[in-house]
Amino acid sequence: TTMSFKALDGILRTVDPNTGEKVSMSHKCSELDRQIPTLMGVSKPILEHVVFCHQEDSSWPLQEGAVLKKRFDDIFDSTRYAKALEAIRTTKKEYAGVVKDHHGSLQGLAAHKLAATGFRDEMDKIRDQLSQIQDEINHHSDEINKHDVIITQYNDIQGDVEEMRERVDIKASQIDREETRLVTHKSMLEEDW
């Protein structure tokens, strides 16, 4: 006896929905089993147990509970649905934690923003006060400059007065000397006469 192996090929013909062109693809049977559910948009269990159900197998809805449950689970893909629900729950918990963290951060940032706004307002007030103080300083500086000019004038006048006093003192000394000399001359003249 000889052993032989035969691989069955199948041709799958489809119509491209965009162009309307017919496309033929040659596949092995195992690949066809994977391609058909995708192309038809129906799961493999629906094709096997509902659409292409053999007449002998058509009474499966009347079978015992465990077998019936397994077929319904396959048809409705309940295990994948349960896994998807579990993934959704897990993701929801993760996102709830992230949202909670972000909410806490947001509250902290809101407090910082409020404080920054208060600081900014206070800084604006201080700048206004500083501007007013600077204006006052400039005004007082102008007043000081005016007073400095007046003081300089008074100092000049006082210098002139001091100079005049010195002259007066000098003249008074000269007068005293001259009076003393006159008195001396007068007494000498009186003695001579």
C-alpha positions as CSV (number, residue, x, y, z in Angstrom):
1,T,0.0,0.0,0.0
2,T,1.1,3.5,-0.7
3,M,0.2,6.6,1.2
4,S,-0.9,9.6,-0.6
5,F,-1.8,13.1,0.3
6,K,-4.2,15.4,-1.6
7,A,-4.6,19.0,-0.9
8,L,-7.9,20.4,-1.9
9,D,-8.0,23.9,-3.4
10,G,-11.0,26.1,-3.7
11,I,-11.7,29.3,-5.6
12,L,-13.5,32.1,-4.0
13,R,-15.0,34.7,-6.3
14,T,-16.0,38.1,-4.8
15,V,-17.2,41.5,-6.1
16,D,-15.2,44.6,-5.1
17,P,-17.8,47.0,-3.6
18,N,-15.8,50.1,-4.8
19,T,-15.2,49.2,-8.4
20,G,-17.8,46.4,-9.0
21,E,-15.0,44.2,-10.4
22,K,-15.1,40.4,-9.9
23,V,-12.1,39.1,-8.1
24,S,-11.2,35.4,-8.0
25,M,-8.9,34.0,-5.3
26,S,-7.5,30.5,-5.1
27,H,-7.2,29.2,-1.5
28,K,-6.7,25.9,0.2
29,C,-9.8,24.7,2.1
30,S,-8.4,25.6,5.5
31,E,-7.8,29.2,4.3
32,L,-11.3,29.3,2.8
33,D,-12.8,28.4,6.2
34,R,-11.1,31.5,7.6
35,Q,-11.9,33.8,4.7
36,I,-15.6,33.1,4.2
37,P,-16.8,34.3,7.7
38,T,-14.7,37.5,7.2
39,L,-16.1,38.2,3.7
40,M,-19.7,37.4,4.7
41,G,-19.4,39.4,7.9
42,V,-20.8,36.6,10.0
43,S,-19.1,34.5,12.7
44,K,-18.0,31.0,12.0
45,P,-20.3,29.4,14.6
46,I,-23.4,31.0,13.0
47,L,-22.3,29.7,9.6
48,E,-21.7,26.1,11.0
49,H,-24.7,25.8,13.4
50,V,-27.3,28.0,11.7
51,V,-26.7,28.8,8.0
52,F,-24.9,25.6,6.8
53,C,-26.4,23.2,9.4
54,H,-26.7,19.7,8.1
55,Q,-30.2,18.2,8.2
56,E,-29.1,15.5,10.7
57,D,-27.8,18.2,13.0
58,S,-30.8,20.5,12.7
59,S,-32.3,19.3,16.0
60,W,-29.5,20.7,18.0
61,P,-31.8,23.2,19.8
62,L,-33.5,20.2,21.4
63,Q,-30.3,18.7,22.8
64,E,-29.3,18.6,26.4
65,G,-28.6,21.7,28.4
66,A,-24.8,21.7,28.5
67,V,-24.4,21.0,24.7
68,L,-27.1,23.6,23.9
69,K,-25.4,26.2,26.2
70,K,-22.1,25.6,24.5
71,R,-23.6,26.1,21.0
72,F,-25.4,29.3,22.1
73,D,-22.2,30.5,23.7
74,D,-20.4,29.8,20.3
75,I,-23.1,31.4,18.3
76,F,-23.4,34.5,20.4
77,D,-19.7,34.5,21.2
78,S,-20.5,35.0,24.9
79,T,-17.0,34.2,26.1
80,R,-15.6,37.0,23.9
81,Y,-18.5,39.2,25.1
82,A,-17.7,38.3,28.8
83,K,-14.0,39.0,28.1
84,A,-14.9,42.3,26.4
85,L,-17.1,43.3,29.4
86,E,-14.3,42.4,31.8
87,A,-11.8,44.4,29.7
88,I,-14.3,47.3,29.7
89,R,-14.7,47.1,33.5
90,T,-10.9,47.0,34.0
91,T,-10.4,49.9,31.7
92,K,-13.2,51.8,33.4
93,K,-11.6,51.3,36.8
94,E,-8.2,52.4,35.4
95,Y,-9.8,55.5,33.8
96,A,-11.8,56.2,37.0
97,G,-8.5,56.2,38.9
98,V,-6.9,58.4,36.3
99,V,-9.9,60.7,36.3
100,K,-9.7,60.9,40.1
101,D,-6.0,61.7,40.0
102,H,-6.6,64.4,37.3
103,H,-9.5,65.8,39.3
104,G,-7.3,66.1,42.3
105,S,-4.6,67.7,40.2
106,L,-7.2,70.0,38.6
107,Q,-8.3,71.1,42.1
108,G,-4.7,71.8,43.0
109,L,-4.2,73.7,39.8
110,A,-7.4,75.7,40.4
111,A,-6.1,76.6,43.8
112,H,-2.8,77.6,42.3
113,K,-4.5,79.6,39.6
114,L,-6.6,81.4,42.3
115,A,-3.5,82.1,44.3
116,A,-1.7,83.3,41.2
117,T,-4.6,85.6,40.3
118,G,-4.5,87.0,43.9
119,F,-0.8,87.5,43.7
120,R,-1.1,89.2,40.3
121,D,-3.8,91.6,41.6
122,E,-1.7,92.4,44.6
123,M,1.3,92.9,42.4
124,D,-0.7,95.3,40.2
125,K,-1.7,97.2,43.4
126,I,1.9,97.4,44.6
127,R,3.0,98.6,41.1
128,D,0.4,101.3,41.3
129,Q,1.5,102.3,44.8
130,L,5.2,102.2,43.6
131,S,4.3,104.4,40.7
132,Q,2.6,106.9,43.0
133,I,5.6,106.8,45.4
134,Q,7.9,107.4,42.4
135,D,5.8,110.3,41.3
136,E,6.0,111.7,44.9
137,I,9.7,111.1,45.0
138,N,10.1,113.0,41.7
139,H,7.9,115.8,43.0
140,H,9.9,116.0,46.2
141,S,13.1,115.8,44.3
142,D,12.0,118.9,42.2
143,E,11.1,120.6,45.5
144,I,14.5,119.8,46.9
145,N,16.2,121.1,43.8
146,K,14.2,124.3,44.1
147,H,15.2,124.6,47.8
148,D,18.8,123.8,46.9
149,V,18.8,126.8,44.5
150,I,17.3,129.0,47.3
151,I,19.8,127.7,49.8
152,T,22.6,128.4,47.4
153,Q,21.3,131.9,46.9
154,Y,21.1,132.4,50.7
155,N,24.6,131.0,51.1
156,D,25.8,133.4,48.5
157,I,24.0,136.3,50.3
158,Q,25.4,135.1,53.6
159,G,28.9,135.0,52.1
160,D,28.4,138.5,50.9
161,V,27.1,139.5,54.4
162,E,30.2,137.9,56.0
163,E,32.4,139.7,53.5
164,M,30.7,143.0,54.4
165,R,31.0,142.3,58.1
166,E,34.7,141.7,57.6
167,R,35.0,145.0,55.7
168,V,33.0,146.7,58.4
169,D,35.3,145.2,61.1
170,I,38.3,146.3,59.1
171,K,36.9,149.8,58.7
172,A,35.9,149.9,62.4
173,S,39.5,148.9,63.3
174,Q,40.8,151.7,61.0
175,I,38.4,154.2,62.5
176,D,39.5,153.1,66.0
177,R,43.1,153.5,65.1
178,E,42.4,156.9,63.4
179,E,40.4,158.1,66.4
180,T,43.2,156.9,68.7
181,R,45.8,158.8,66.5
182,L,43.5,161.9,66.4
183,V,43.2,161.8,70.2
184,T,46.9,161.4,70.5
185,H,47.5,164.3,68.0
186,K,44.9,166.4,69.7
187,S,46.5,165.9,73.1
188,M,49.9,166.7,71.7
189,L,48.6,169.9,70.1
190,E,47.0,170.9,73.3
191,E,50.2,170.5,75.1
192,D,52.0,172.5,72.5
193,W,49.6,175.3,72.9
